[in-house]
Amino acid sequence: MEPRKIRVLIADDEPHIRALLGAFVVQLGGEVVALAADGEEALRLYEQHRPDLSLLDINMPRLAGDTVIARIMGINPAALVVMLTAQDSIDSVRRCIDLGARNYILKSNPAEKIFELIRDSWAEYAAEILGGVKE
Amino acid sequence: MSGQGNGGHAGSEAPPKTEKYDLERLMKIVEEERAYDESVKVRVTQEDIRRMIEKKRRKRK
């Protein structure tokens, strides 16, 4: 039987970033279950799909990513959320890590580096998700 | 913006020149403070973030 794929939500207001992240997820063996272009949509799709992993931008229309992660953690404190953003202030990083973000990836990194950062944590996420630790 | 405290000027009466200069000075101060805030905002690298996450993980254990 084929192993279950990690189900991923991608939220970013830039279509090319959504496409890039989607390609990374597929390359890593995951499945993109939802794509959101703003924070409200991200929250709605999270509740609808309950993805294993959420990749969230911070600067999104309607609802900022740090508010979205706070709401997601309120819904599911064990949620796996990775922030992917251009925000490089220490306050923003601290806030998101304190809210429960597992990683915080700067968009200023080259695409290959972003892929590496997601890939390096993928096995750990897979063990957690498929090992049944998660809710 | 508040705190200029000289009261309003009714009708079409032009404000005294000194008040115009005060406003310019105030705008300059605001601009300088904004530039200072930007300059002291601590920016992080991916390596700084990795260390912060590692530290957070160790605390959780």
N, CA and C atoms of all chains as a GROMACS GRO file, in nm:
protein
  588
    1MET      N    1   0.084  -0.120   0.000
    1MET     CA    2   0.000   0.000   0.000
    1MET      C    3   0.088   0.126   0.000
    2GLU      N    4   0.049   0.222  -0.079
    2GLU     CA    5   0.128   0.347  -0.087
    2GLU      C    6   0.113   0.426   0.043
    3PRO      N    7   0.226   0.476   0.098
    3PRO     CA    8   0.215   0.551   0.224
    3PRO      C    9   0.134   0.680   0.206
    4ARG      N   10   0.069   0.721   0.312
    4ARG     CA   11  -0.011   0.842   0.305
    4ARG      C   12   0.080   0.963   0.283
    5LYS      N   13   0.033   1.054   0.200
    5LYS     CA   14   0.114   1.173   0.172
    5LYS      C   15   0.087   1.280   0.278
    6ILE      N   16   0.188   1.363   0.301
    6ILE     CA   17   0.169   1.478   0.391
    6ILE      C   18   0.084   1.581   0.318
    7ARG      N   19  -0.024   1.621   0.382
    7ARG     CA   20  -0.121   1.713   0.319
    7ARG      C   21  -0.086   1.856   0.360
    8VAL      N   22  -0.068   1.942   0.260
    8VAL     CA   23  -0.013   2.075   0.287
    8VAL      C   24  -0.106   2.188   0.241
    9LEU      N   25  -0.116   2.290   0.326
    9LEU     CA   26  -0.185   2.415   0.290
    9LEU      C   27  -0.076   2.519   0.261
   10ILE      N   28  -0.092   2.589   0.150
   10ILE     CA   29   0.003   2.698   0.116
   10ILE      C   30  -0.075   2.828   0.111
   11ALA      N   31  -0.030   2.927   0.188
   11ALA     CA   32  -0.097   3.057   0.190
   11ALA      C   33   0.002   3.168   0.160
   12ASP      N   34  -0.018   3.231   0.046
   12ASP     CA   35   0.069   3.342   0.006
   12ASP      C   36  -0.008   3.423  -0.098
   13ASP      N   37   0.002   3.554  -0.090
   13ASP     CA   38  -0.074   3.636  -0.186
   13ASP      C   39  -0.006   3.645  -0.322
   14GLU      N   40   0.118   3.595  -0.330
   14GLU     CA   41   0.188   3.600  -0.460
   14GLU      C   42   0.174   3.465  -0.532
   15PRO      N   43   0.108   3.464  -0.649
   15PRO     CA   44   0.084   3.338  -0.718
   15PRO      C   45   0.212   3.260  -0.750
   16HIS      N   46   0.321   3.331  -0.785
   16HIS     CA   47   0.443   3.257  -0.822
   16HIS      C   48   0.506   3.190  -0.701
   17ILE      N   49   0.488   3.248  -0.582
   17ILE     CA   50   0.539   3.184  -0.459
   17ILE      C   51   0.456   3.059  -0.429
   18ARG      N   52   0.324   3.072  -0.446
   18ARG     CA   53   0.237   2.955  -0.422
   18ARG      C   54   0.278   2.842  -0.517
   19ALA      N   55   0.304   2.878  -0.642
   19ALA     CA   56   0.341   2.777  -0.742
   19ALA      C   57   0.476   2.712  -0.706
   20LEU      N   58   0.570   2.796  -0.664
   20LEU     CA   59   0.704   2.746  -0.629
   20LEU      C   60   0.696   2.651  -0.509
   21LEU      N   61   0.624   2.693  -0.406
   21LEU     CA   62   0.611   2.609  -0.286
   21LEU      C   63   0.536   2.481  -0.318
   22GLY      N   64   0.436   2.494  -0.404
   22GLY     CA   65   0.359   2.375  -0.445
   22GLY      C   66   0.450   2.274  -0.514
   23ALA      N   67   0.538   2.324  -0.598
   23ALA     CA   68   0.631   2.235  -0.669
   23ALA      C   69   0.726   2.167  -0.570
   24PHE      N   70   0.772   2.241  -0.469
   24PHE     CA   71   0.860   2.184  -0.366
   24PHE      C   72   0.789   2.071  -0.291
   25VAL      N   73   0.664   2.098  -0.253
   25VAL     CA   74   0.586   2.000  -0.175
   25VAL      C   75   0.569   1.872  -0.255
   26VAL      N   76   0.535   1.885  -0.381
   26VAL     CA   77   0.515   1.767  -0.467
   26VAL      C   78   0.647   1.693  -0.483
   27GLN      N   79   0.756   1.767  -0.500
   27GLN     CA   80   0.887   1.706  -0.516
   27GLN      C   81   0.928   1.626  -0.391
   28LEU      N   82   0.881   1.674  -0.276
   28LEU     CA   83   0.914   1.605  -0.150
   28LEU      C   84   0.817   1.491  -0.120
   29GLY      N   85   0.722   1.471  -0.209
   29GLY     CA   86   0.628   1.359  -0.191
   29GLY      C   87   0.501   1.398  -0.118
   30GLY      N   88   0.479   1.527  -0.098
   30GLY     CA   89   0.358   1.573  -0.030
   30GLY      C   90   0.246   1.602  -0.128
   31GLU      N   91   0.134   1.643  -0.071
   31GLU     CA   92   0.017   1.675  -0.154
   31GLU      C   93  -0.035   1.813  -0.113
   32VAL      N   94  -0.051   1.902  -0.210
   32VAL     CA   95  -0.106   2.035  -0.178
   32VAL      C   96  -0.258   2.021  -0.176
   33VAL      N   97  -0.316   2.036  -0.058
   33VAL     CA   98  -0.462   2.020  -0.048
   33VAL      C   99  -0.535   2.153  -0.056
   34ALA      N  100  -0.464   2.264  -0.033
   34ALA     CA  101  -0.531   2.394  -0.038
   34ALA      C  102  -0.431   2.506  -0.066
   35LEU      N  103  -0.477   2.601  -0.147
   35LEU     CA  104  -0.397   2.719  -0.179
   35LEU      C  105  -0.478   2.842  -0.143
   36ALA      N  106  -0.419   2.929  -0.062
   36ALA     CA  107  -0.491   3.050  -0.020
   36ALA      C  108  -0.413   3.174  -0.063
   37ALA      N  109  -0.488   3.277  -0.103
   37ALA     CA  110  -0.424   3.401  -0.148
   37ALA      C  111  -0.433   3.511  -0.043
   38ASP      N  112  -0.505   3.485   0.066
   38ASP     CA  113  -0.510   3.584   0.175
   38ASP      C  114  -0.530   3.511   0.308
   39GLY      N  115  -0.518   3.586   0.416
   39GLY     CA  116  -0.522   3.525   0.549
   39GLY      C  117  -0.656   3.465   0.585
   40GLU      N  118  -0.764   3.532   0.548
   40GLU     CA  119  -0.897   3.480   0.580
   40GLU      C  120  -0.921   3.347   0.508
   41GLU      N  121  -0.880   3.345   0.382
   41GLU     CA  122  -0.897   3.223   0.304
   41GLU      C  123  -0.812   3.110   0.365
   42ALA      N  124  -0.692   3.145   0.410
   42ALA     CA  125  -0.604   3.046   0.471
   42ALA      C  126  -0.670   2.981   0.592
   43LEU      N  127  -0.731   3.065   0.675
   43LEU     CA  128  -0.796   3.015   0.796
   43LEU      C  129  -0.917   2.928   0.762
   44ARG      N  130  -0.995   2.974   0.665
   44ARG     CA  131  -1.113   2.897   0.622
   44ARG      C  132  -1.070   2.761   0.566
   45LEU      N  133  -0.966   2.764   0.481
   45LEU     CA  134  -0.920   2.639   0.420
   45LEU      C  135  -0.854   2.547   0.524
   46TYR      N  136  -0.791   2.608   0.625
   46TYR     CA  137  -0.732   2.524   0.730
   46TYR      C  138  -0.843   2.446   0.801
   47GLU      N  139  -0.949   2.517   0.837
   47GLU     CA  140  -1.060   2.452   0.908
   47GLU      C  141  -1.127   2.346   0.820
   48GLN      N  142  -1.135   2.377   0.691
   48GLN     CA  143  -1.202   2.285   0.597
   48GLN      C  144  -1.119   2.158   0.573
   49HIS      N  145  -0.987   2.176   0.554
   49HIS     CA  146  -0.903   2.062   0.512
   49HIS      C  147  -0.821   2.000   0.625
   50ARG      N  148  -0.800   2.072   0.733
   50ARG     CA  149  -0.713   2.026   0.842
   50ARG      C  150  -0.583   1.964   0.788
   51PRO      N  151  -0.504   2.045   0.718
   51PRO     CA  152  -0.379   1.993   0.659
   51PRO      C  153  -0.280   1.948   0.767
   52ASP      N  154  -0.186   1.862   0.728
   52ASP     CA  155  -0.082   1.818   0.822
   52ASP      C  156   0.020   1.929   0.844
   53LEU      N  157   0.043   2.008   0.740
   53LEU     CA  158   0.145   2.112   0.744
   53LEU      C  159   0.092   2.238   0.674
   54SER      N  160   0.116   2.354   0.734
   54SER     CA  161   0.074   2.480   0.672
   54SER      C  162   0.196   2.567   0.647
   55LEU      N  163   0.209   2.617   0.527
   55LEU     CA  164   0.316   2.712   0.493
   55LEU      C  165   0.250   2.848   0.479
   56LEU      N  166   0.284   2.939   0.569
   56LEU     CA  167   0.215   3.068   0.573
   56LEU      C  168   0.307   3.187   0.548
   57ASP      N  169   0.259   3.276   0.463
   57ASP     CA  170   0.324   3.406   0.446
   57ASP      C  171   0.277   3.496   0.560
   58ILE      N  172   0.348   3.604   0.589
   58ILE     CA  173   0.301   3.698   0.692
   58ILE      C  174   0.225   3.814   0.630
   59ASN      N  175   0.284   3.875   0.529
   59ASN     CA  176   0.219   3.992   0.469
   59ASN      C  177   0.113   3.950   0.369
   60MET      N  178  -0.005   3.921   0.422
   60MET     CA  179  -0.116   3.882   0.334
   60MET      C  180  -0.232   3.978   0.355
   61PRO      N  181  -0.312   4.000   0.250
   61PRO     CA  182  -0.428   4.084   0.267
   61PRO      C  183  -0.531   4.021   0.362
   62ARG      N  184  -0.622   4.102   0.411
   62ARG     CA  185  -0.735   4.061   0.497
   62ARG      C  186  -0.695   4.017   0.638
   63LEU      N  187  -0.597   3.926   0.647
   63LEU     CA  188  -0.554   3.879   0.778
   63LEU      C  189  -0.406   3.844   0.767
   64ALA      N  190  -0.325   3.905   0.853
   64ALA     CA  191  -0.180   3.879   0.846
   64ALA      C  192  -0.148   3.736   0.891
   65GLY      N  193  -0.036   3.685   0.841
   65GLY     CA  194   0.002   3.547   0.871
   65GLY      C  195   0.023   3.520   1.020
   66ASP      N  196   0.073   3.622   1.095
   66ASP     CA  197   0.094   3.596   1.238
   66ASP      C  198  -0.040   3.583   1.312
   67THR      N  199  -0.142   3.652   1.260
   67THR     CA  200  -0.276   3.634   1.319
   67THR      C  201  -0.331   3.497   1.279
   68VAL      N  202  -0.304   3.457   1.156
   68VAL     CA  203  -0.352   3.326   1.108
   68VAL      C  204  -0.289   3.214   1.192
   69ILE      N  205  -0.158   3.221   1.216
   69ILE     CA  206  -0.095   3.114   1.295
   69ILE      C  207  -0.152   3.112   1.437
   70ALA      N  208  -0.177   3.229   1.493
   70ALA     CA  209  -0.234   3.234   1.629
   70ALA      C  210  -0.370   3.164   1.630
   71ARG      N  211  -0.452   3.189   1.528
   71ARG     CA  212  -0.586   3.127   1.522
   71ARG      C  213  -0.574   2.976   1.498
   72ILE      N  214  -0.480   2.937   1.410
   72ILE     CA  215  -0.463   2.794   1.382
   72ILE      C  216  -0.420   2.722   1.510
   73MET      N  217  -0.327   2.780   1.584
   73MET     CA  218  -0.281   2.715   1.708
   73MET      C  219  -0.393   2.709   1.810
   74GLY      N  220  -0.486   2.805   1.800
   74GLY     CA  221  -0.603   2.801   1.888
   74GLY      C  222  -0.695   2.685   1.852
   75ILE      N  223  -0.703   2.655   1.723
   75ILE     CA  224  -0.787   2.544   1.677
   75ILE      C  225  -0.718   2.411   1.707
   76ASN      N  226  -0.588   2.405   1.677
   76ASN     CA  227  -0.512   2.282   1.696
   76ASN      C  228  -0.372   2.313   1.749
   77PRO      N  229  -0.352   2.307   1.878
   77PRO     CA  230  -0.222   2.345   1.937
   77PRO      C  231  -0.106   2.260   1.886
   78ALA      N  232  -0.135   2.145   1.825
   78ALA     CA  233  -0.027   2.060   1.773
   78ALA      C  234  -0.002   2.086   1.624
   79ALA      N  235  -0.066   2.186   1.568
   79ALA     CA  236  -0.052   2.213   1.424
   79ALA      C  237   0.094   2.238   1.386
   80LEU      N  238   0.129   2.189   1.269
   80LEU     CA  239   0.264   2.211   1.216
   80LEU      C  240   0.256   2.330   1.120
   81VAL      N  241   0.318   2.439   1.160
   81VAL     CA  242   0.311   2.560   1.078
   81VAL      C  243   0.451   2.614   1.053
   82VAL      N  244   0.479   2.644   0.929
   82VAL     CA  245   0.608   2.704   0.891
   82VAL      C  246   0.578   2.840   0.828
   83MET      N  247   0.643   2.943   0.879
   83MET     CA  248   0.624   3.076   0.822
   83MET      C  249   0.727   3.095   0.710
   84LEU      N  250   0.683   3.156   0.604
   84LEU     CA  251   0.771   3.180   0.490
   84LEU      C  252   0.748   3.324   0.446
   85THR      N  253   0.843   3.411   0.477
   85THR     CA  254   0.811   3.553   0.466
   85THR      C  255   0.932   3.640   0.435
   86ALA      N  256   0.904   3.761   0.393
   86ALA     CA  257   1.012   3.857   0.369
   86ALA      C  258   1.043   3.936   0.496
   87GLN      N  259   0.959   3.920   0.599
   87GLN     CA  260   0.978   3.992   0.726
   87GLN      C  261   1.100   3.940   0.798
   88ASP      N  262   1.202   4.023   0.813
   88ASP     CA  263   1.323   3.973   0.877
   88ASP      C  264   1.354   4.046   1.008
   89SER      N  265   1.251   4.104   1.070
   89SER     CA  266   1.276   4.170   1.199
   89SER      C  267   1.271   4.065   1.309
   90ILE      N  268   1.355   4.083   1.408
   90ILE     CA  269   1.363   3.985   1.517
   90ILE      C  270   1.230   3.975   1.591
   91ASP      N  271   1.158   4.086   1.599
   91ASP     CA  272   1.029   4.085   1.669
   91ASP      C  273   0.930   3.991   1.601
   92SER      N  274   0.929   3.998   1.469
   92SER     CA  275   0.838   3.914   1.393
   92SER      C  276   0.874   3.766   1.409
   93VAL      N  277   1.004   3.737   1.402
   93VAL     CA  278   1.050   3.598   1.417
   93VAL      C  279   1.013   3.547   1.556
   94ARG      N  280   1.046   3.624   1.659
   94ARG     CA  281   1.016   3.583   1.797
   94ARG      C  282   0.867   3.560   1.816
   95ARG      N  283   0.786   3.652   1.764
   95ARG     CA  284   0.640   3.641   1.782
   95ARG      C  285   0.591   3.509   1.722
   96CYS      N  286   0.636   3.480   1.599
   96CYS     CA  287   0.587   3.358   1.532
   96CYS      C  288   0.638   3.231   1.600
   97ILE      N  289   0.763   3.232   1.644
   97ILE     CA  290   0.816   3.113   1.714
   97ILE      C  291   0.741   3.094   1.846
   98ASP      N  292   0.716   3.204   1.916
   98ASP     CA  293   0.642   3.194   2.042
   98ASP      C  294   0.500   3.144   2.020
   99LEU      N  295   0.445   3.178   1.904
   99LEU     CA  296   0.308   3.132   1.873
   99LEU      C  297   0.307   2.984   1.835
  100GLY      N  298   0.424   2.929   1.806
  100GLY     CA  299   0.430   2.785   1.777
  100GLY      C  300   0.481   2.749   1.639
  101ALA      N  301   0.530   2.848   1.562
  101ALA     CA  302   0.584   2.816   1.429
  101ALA      C  303   0.704   2.722   1.442
  102ARG      N  304   0.708   2.616   1.359
  102ARG     CA  305   0.818   2.520   1.366
  102ARG      C  306   0.941   2.573   1.295
  103ASN      N  307   0.917   2.655   1.195
  103ASN     CA  308   1.031   2.715   1.126
  103ASN      C  309   0.988   2.850   1.072
  104TYR      N  310   1.087   2.930   1.035
  104TYR     CA  311   1.062   3.066   0.986
  104TYR      C  312   1.162   3.086   0.873
  105ILE      N  313   1.112   3.079   0.753
  105ILE     CA  314   1.201   3.081   0.637
  105ILE      C  315   1.194   3.218   0.568
  106LEU      N  316   1.309   3.275   0.546
  106LEU     CA  317   1.313   3.408   0.483
  106LEU      C  318   1.306   3.393   0.331
  107LYS      N  319   1.217   3.470   0.271
  107LYS     CA  320   1.203   3.465   0.125
  107LYS      C  321   1.324   3.525   0.055
  108SER      N  322   1.407   3.595   0.131
  108SER     CA  323   1.527   3.654   0.069
  108SER      C  324   1.629   3.545   0.035
  109ASN      N  325   1.608   3.425   0.088
  109ASN     CA  326   1.696   3.312   0.050
  109ASN      C  327   1.674   3.276  -0.096
  110PRO      N  328   1.777   3.224  -0.162
  110PRO     CA  329   1.755   3.174  -0.299
  110PRO      C  330   1.658   3.055  -0.294
  111ALA      N  331   1.590   3.031  -0.406
  111ALA     CA  332   1.489   2.923  -0.411
  111ALA      C  333   1.547   2.789  -0.367
  112GLU      N  334   1.672   2.761  -0.406
  112GLU     CA  335   1.734   2.632  -0.370
  112GLU      C  336   1.747   2.619  -0.218
  113LYS      N  337   1.783   2.730  -0.156
  113LYS     CA  338   1.800   2.731  -0.010
  113LYS      C  339   1.663   2.710   0.058
  114ILE      N  340   1.559   2.773   0.004
  114ILE     CA  341   1.425   2.756   0.060
  114ILE      C  342   1.383   2.609   0.050
  115PHE      N  343   1.413   2.550  -0.065
  115PHE     CA  344   1.381   2.408  -0.083
  115PHE      C  345   1.456   2.324   0.020
  116GLU      N  346   1.585   2.352   0.038
  116GLU     CA  347   1.666   2.277   0.134
  116GLU      C  348   1.610   2.289   0.275
  117LEU      N  349   1.569   2.410   0.311
  117LEU     CA  350   1.517   2.432   0.447
  117LEU      C  351   1.388   2.353   0.471
  118ILE      N  352   1.305   2.346   0.370
  118ILE     CA  353   1.181   2.267   0.383
  118ILE      C  354   1.216   2.118   0.384
  119ARG      N  355   1.303   2.078   0.292
  119ARG     CA  356   1.342   1.937   0.280
  119ARG      C  357   1.407   1.885   0.408
  120ASP      N  358   1.494   1.968   0.468
  120ASP     CA  359   1.566   1.922   0.587
  120ASP      C  360   1.474   1.890   0.704
  121SER      N  361   1.360   1.956   0.709
  121SER     CA  362   1.267   1.930   0.820
  121SER      C  363   1.159   1.830   0.780
  122TRP      N  364   1.152   1.796   0.652
  122TRP     CA  365   1.042   1.715   0.600
  122TRP      C  366   1.033   1.579   0.670
  123ALA      N  367   1.148   1.512   0.686
  123ALA     CA  368   1.149   1.378   0.747
  123ALA      C  369   1.097   1.385   0.891
  124GLU      N  370   1.138   1.491   0.960
  124GLU     CA  371   1.093   1.509   1.099
  124GLU      C  372   0.942   1.531   1.103
  125TYR      N  373   0.893   1.613   1.011
  125TYR     CA  374   0.749   1.638   1.005
  125TYR      C  375   0.674   1.508   0.972
  126ALA      N  376   0.729   1.434   0.874
  126ALA     CA  377   0.664   1.310   0.831
  126ALA      C  378   0.655   1.212   0.948
  127ALA      N  379   0.764   1.202   1.025
  127ALA     CA  380   0.763   1.110   1.139
  127ALA      C  381   0.656   1.151   1.239
  128GLU      N  382   0.646   1.279   1.260
  128GLU     CA  383   0.549   1.330   1.357
  128GLU      C  384   0.405   1.311   1.308
  129ILE      N  385   0.384   1.342   1.181
  129ILE     CA  386   0.250   1.335   1.124
  129ILE      C  387   0.207   1.189   1.105
  130LEU      N  388   0.293   1.113   1.039
  130LEU     CA  389   0.254   0.977   1.005
  130LEU      C  390   0.275   0.882   1.122
  131GLY      N  391   0.355   0.928   1.219
  131GLY     CA  392   0.375   0.846   1.339
  131GLY      C  393   0.263   0.861   1.438
  132GLY      N  394   0.168   0.951   1.408
  132GLY     CA  395   0.048   0.963   1.491
  132GLY      C  396   0.063   1.047   1.615
  133VAL      N  397   0.174   1.123   1.624
  133VAL     CA  398   0.191   1.210   1.740
  133VAL      C  399   0.093   1.325   1.735
  134LYS      N  400   0.068   1.368   1.610
  134LYS     CA  401  -0.019   1.484   1.590
  134LYS      C  402  -0.165   1.447   1.620
  135GLU      N  403  -0.243   1.547   1.656
  135GLU     CA  404  -0.386   1.530   1.685
  135GLU      C  405  -0.456   1.455   1.574
  136MET      N  406  -0.229   6.462   1.436
  136MET     CA  407  -0.123   6.479   1.534
  136MET      C  408  -0.168   6.580   1.640
  137SER      N  409  -0.142   6.555   1.766
  137SER     CA  410  -0.189   6.644   1.870
  137SER      C  411  -0.070   6.710   1.939
  138GLY      N  412  -0.104   6.802   2.030
  138GLY     CA  413   0.000   6.853   2.117
  138GLY      C  414   0.065   6.982   2.070
  139GLN      N  415   0.005   7.047   1.968
  139GLN     CA  416   0.064   7.175   1.928
  139GLN      C  417   0.016   7.285   2.020
  140GLY      N  418  -0.108   7.269   2.069
  140GLY     CA  419  -0.157   7.343   2.183
  140GLY      C  420  -0.174   7.493   2.171
  141ASN      N  421  -0.175   7.550   2.053
  141ASN     CA  422  -0.195   7.694   2.043
  141ASN      C  423  -0.338   7.732   2.010
  142GLY      N  424  -0.426   7.632   2.008
  142GLY     CA  425  -0.565   7.662   1.976
  142GLY      C  426  -0.586   7.674   1.828
  143GLY      N  427  -0.713   7.672   1.785
  143GLY     CA  428  -0.743   7.675   1.642
  143GLY      C  429  -0.753   7.818   1.591
  144HIS      N  430  -0.760   7.832   1.460
  144HIS     CA  431  -0.777   7.963   1.397
  144HIS      C  432  -0.903   7.959   1.317
  145ALA      N  433  -1.003   8.035   1.364
  145ALA     CA  434  -1.134   8.031   1.300
  145ALA      C  435  -1.132   8.104   1.167
  146GLY      N  436  -1.227   8.069   1.081
  146GLY     CA  437  -1.248   8.139   0.956
  146GLY      C  438  -1.128   8.134   0.863
  147SER      N  439  -1.106   8.240   0.788
  147SER     CA  440  -1.001   8.240   0.688
  147SER      C  441  -0.872   8.303   0.739
  148GLU      N  442  -0.871   8.334   0.868
  148GLU     CA  443  -0.753   8.399   0.925
  148GLU      C  444  -0.630   8.307   0.912
  149ALA      N  445  -0.523   8.360   0.855
  149ALA     CA  446  -0.403   8.277   0.835
  149ALA      C  447  -0.332   8.256   0.968
  150PRO      N  448  -0.278   8.135   0.989
  150PRO     CA  449  -0.206   8.113   1.115
  150PRO      C  450  -0.078   8.195   1.116
  151PRO      N  451  -0.036   8.233   1.236
  151PRO     CA  452   0.089   8.310   1.243
  151PRO      C  453   0.206   8.226   1.189
  152LYS      N  454   0.305   8.293   1.137
  152LYS     CA  455   0.419   8.226   1.074
  152LYS      C  456   0.489   8.128   1.168
  153THR      N  457   0.500   8.167   1.297
  153THR     CA  458   0.573   8.082   1.392
  153THR      C  459   0.512   7.943   1.397
  154GLU      N  460   0.377   7.933   1.387
  154GLU     CA  461   0.312   7.803   1.395
  154GLU      C  462   0.350   7.717   1.274
  155LYS      N  463   0.364   7.778   1.156
  155LYS     CA  464   0.405   7.705   1.036
  155LYS      C  465   0.545   7.646   1.058
  156TYR      N  466   0.630   7.729   1.116
  156TYR     CA  467   0.766   7.681   1.139
  156TYR      C  468   0.766   7.566   1.240
  157ASP      N  469   0.676   7.575   1.341
  157ASP     CA  470   0.666   7.468   1.441
  157ASP      C  471   0.627   7.337   1.374
  158LEU      N  472   0.533   7.347   1.282
  158LEU     CA  473   0.486   7.228   1.213
  158LEU      C  474   0.599   7.164   1.132
  159GLU      N  475   0.674   7.249   1.066
  159GLU     CA  476   0.788   7.197   0.988
  159GLU      C  477   0.890   7.128   1.078
  160ARG      N  478   0.913   7.190   1.193
  160ARG     CA  479   1.010   7.134   1.288
  160ARG      C  480   0.960   6.998   1.338
  161LEU      N  481   0.828   6.995   1.367
  161LEU     CA  482   0.766   6.872   1.417
  161LEU      C  483   0.778   6.759   1.313
  162MET      N  484   0.751   6.796   1.188
  162MET     CA  485   0.759   6.696   1.080
  162MET      C  486   0.902   6.643   1.066
  163LYS      N  487   0.996   6.734   1.084
  163LYS     CA  488   1.137   6.694   1.074
  163LYS      C  489   1.171   6.594   1.186
  164ILE      N  490   1.120   6.624   1.307
  164ILE     CA  491   1.147   6.535   1.421
  164ILE      C  492   1.087   6.397   1.395
  165VAL      N  493   0.961   6.397   1.344
  165VAL     CA  494   0.893   6.270   1.315
  165VAL      C  495   0.975   6.190   1.214
  166GLU      N  496   1.023   6.260   1.113
  166GLU     CA  497   1.102   6.194   1.007
  166GLU      C  498   1.231   6.136   1.065
  167GLU      N  499   1.296   6.214   1.152
  167GLU     CA  500   1.420   6.167   1.214
  167GLU      C  501   1.395   6.046   1.303
  168GLU      N  502   1.282   6.050   1.376
  168GLU     CA  503   1.250   5.937   1.465
  168GLU      C  504   1.219   5.812   1.384
  169ARG      N  505   1.150   5.831   1.273
  169ARG     CA  506   1.117   5.716   1.187
  169ARG      C  507   1.247   5.653   1.132
  170ALA      N  508   1.337   5.739   1.088
  170ALA     CA  509   1.464   5.690   1.034
  170ALA      C  510   1.543   5.617   1.142
  171TYR      N  511   1.536   5.671   1.266
  171TYR     CA  512   1.607   5.606   1.377
  171TYR      C  513   1.545   5.468   1.405
  172ASP      N  514   1.411   5.462   1.410
  172ASP     CA  515   1.342   5.334   1.436
  172ASP      C  516   1.385   5.229   1.333
  173GLU      N  517   1.391   5.272   1.209
  173GLU     CA  518   1.430   5.178   1.102
  173GLU      C  519   1.574   5.130   1.121
  174SER      N  520   1.660   5.225   1.162
  174SER     CA  521   1.802   5.191   1.174
  174SER      C  522   1.828   5.097   1.291
  175VAL      N  523   1.746   5.106   1.398
  175VAL     CA  524   1.772   5.020   1.514
  175VAL      C  525   1.692   4.890   1.510
  176LYS      N  526   1.599   4.877   1.413
  176LYS     CA  527   1.522   4.754   1.403
  176LYS      C  528   1.619   4.639   1.376
  177VAL      N  529   1.614   4.539   1.463
  177VAL     CA  530   1.710   4.429   1.450
  177VAL      C  531   1.663   4.331   1.343
  178ARG      N  532   1.748   4.313   1.246
  178ARG     CA  533   1.715   4.221   1.137
  178ARG      C  534   1.792   4.092   1.158
  179VAL      N  535   1.732   3.983   1.117
  179VAL     CA  536   1.793   3.853   1.143
  179VAL      C  537   1.826   3.780   1.013
  180THR      N  538   1.918   3.685   1.026
  180THR     CA  539   1.953   3.600   0.912
  180THR      C  540   1.890   3.463   0.937
  181GLN      N  541   1.895   3.379   0.835
  181GLN     CA  542   1.840   3.244   0.849
  181GLN      C  543   1.915   3.167   0.958
  182GLU      N  544   2.044   3.195   0.971
  182GLU     CA  545   2.124   3.127   1.074
  182GLU      C  546   2.080   3.172   1.214
  183ASP      N  547   2.050   3.301   1.231
  183ASP     CA  548   1.999   3.350   1.360
  183ASP      C  549   1.869   3.278   1.394
  184ILE      N  550   1.784   3.263   1.293
  184ILE     CA  551   1.654   3.198   1.314
  184ILE      C  552   1.674   3.052   1.356
  185ARG      N  553   1.767   2.985   1.290
  185ARG     CA  554   1.793   2.844   1.323
  185ARG      C  555   1.833   2.832   1.470
  186ARG      N  556   1.918   2.924   1.516
  186ARG     CA  557   1.962   2.920   1.656
  186ARG      C  558   1.845   2.946   1.751
  187MET      N  559   1.760   3.043   1.712
  187MET     CA  560   1.645   3.075   1.798
  187MET      C  561   1.550   2.956   1.810
  188ILE      N  562   1.529   2.886   1.698
  188ILE     CA  563   1.439   2.770   1.699
  188ILE      C  564   1.500   2.657   1.782
  189GLU      N  565   1.630   2.639   1.767
  189GLU     CA  566   1.700   2.535   1.843
  189GLU      C  567   1.689   2.562   1.992
  190LYS      N  568   1.706   2.687   2.029
  190LYS     CA  569   1.698   2.727   2.170
  190LYS      C  570   1.557   2.700   2.223
  191LYS      N  571   1.459   2.734   2.144
  191LYS     CA  572   1.318   2.713   2.183
  191LYS      C  573   1.292   2.564   2.204
  192ARG      N  574   1.348   2.482   2.114
  192ARG     CA  575   1.329   2.336   2.123
  192ARG      C  576   1.389   2.281   2.251
  193ARG      N  577   1.510   2.328   2.283
  193ARG     CA  578   1.578   2.280   2.404
  193ARG      C  579   1.496   2.316   2.528
  194LYS      N  580   1.433   2.434   2.524
  194LYS     CA  581   1.351   2.477   2.638
  194LYS      C  582   1.230   2.385   2.654
  195ARG      N  583   1.172   2.343   2.540
  195ARG     CA  584   1.052   2.259   2.543
  195ARG      C  585   1.080   2.122   2.605
  196LYS      N  586   1.206   2.072   2.583
  196LYS     CA  587   1.238   1.935   2.628
  196LYS      C  588   1.249   1.924   2.781
   0.00000   0.00000   0.00000
